[in-house]
Amino acid sequence: MKTQMTKLSLIALAMTMFLATSAGAIVLLDQSDYDAGVPGFLNAVAGGPPFGGTSYSVNDITVDGTGWVITDISTYYNGTGFFESVSEGYLNISPKTGDLPTEDPNNDVLVALTLTLVAPDTYEVTASGLNIELEPGEYWIGVTPIAGDLYDGIHMASATLFGAATPSFDPNGFPSPMWTVWNPGVDASILIIGLDDVVATEDMTLDAVKSLYR
């Protein structure tokens, strides 16, 4: 019984160490330096022609170390009106295998969104509590708000170019839906919060505990 209790205590200590290491979220990617004076990106589910318009825009990211756990994704928008009623949107993540994404974002995952007015006519739109684990590698990632059936001039704000320029997908594109880079000199604004090297921390902790049993 004493031996069993010792092992359980060591495992509990290992998990405590892991949780303590993982407790503090950090900035994984910061492209939140939005410029409201530069043409932005269409990134909203807002119906279709002739009065509406739907477009999905994504950024490329490089996950380093032993992987990330993404907890929050924020993007930035210029505009007013119906956008204030946004409460959910679509999360798109896919491996980056070329210059443009290849997956259809119409199959994205639905997530809850919160809006914060950070400047006149400028909103920070955040998907939180995501807990998305990504292995090291390159990905496309984006969050597209659902904004009703009437497009009202809302644009995802531009940010300094880092990596590949932001591509956008128009499901009503002619002659067929397609991914296109409309603003090759800039990226869409995005801020990603979460944990890094979580897998490595867990592995090292569990190995340290196992070594005590040899």
C-alpha positions, 0 to 999 in steps of 0.5 A: 500500500505504501509503494502504491501511494508513493507512485500515485503521489509521484504521478500526481506531482508530475501532473501538477508540474505539467498543469503548472507549466501549461497554465500560463497562455502566451502569444503564439502569433501576433499580427494584430498591428492592423492598419485601418487605412489599407484595403483589407479582406472580405471575411464574412458569411453574409449571403450571396449576390446580388445584395450579399457576399460571402468570403473566407480569408486565412493566414499561414502559420508555422507551428514550431517546437513540439506543437501548439495548443491554441486557446484563443484566436482574435481577428480585427474588422473595420465597419459598423452596423449589422456586424455588432450582432455577430455571435458565431463564425466558422473556424478553418484549419488545414495543412499548408501544402502549397501556395494556396489552400485546397480545402473547401471552407464551407465545411468549417467548424462552428465556434462562438465569437465575442466582439470588443470595440477596440477603436472607433468602428474597429472590432476585435472578434475572438474565438476563445476556449478552443483547445486546438492541438497542432503538431509542428508544421505549416497550416492555414488558419482563419475565423470567418464571422456569420454576419447575416444575409446582407454584406455591409462593407465590413472588412477584415483589417490588414496587417504587416505581411509575414510569410505568405499573403492572405488568400481568400475563398469566394464560394460564389466565384466565377467560373467556379469557387476558388482561392485567390490572393487579392492583396499580395502585399499584406496579411489579414490581422490575427492574434493567436494565444495558447501554449507551446511545447506542451507535448514535450513538457508532458513527455519529459515529465512522464519520463522522469516519473517512469525513471523512478520505477526502474 
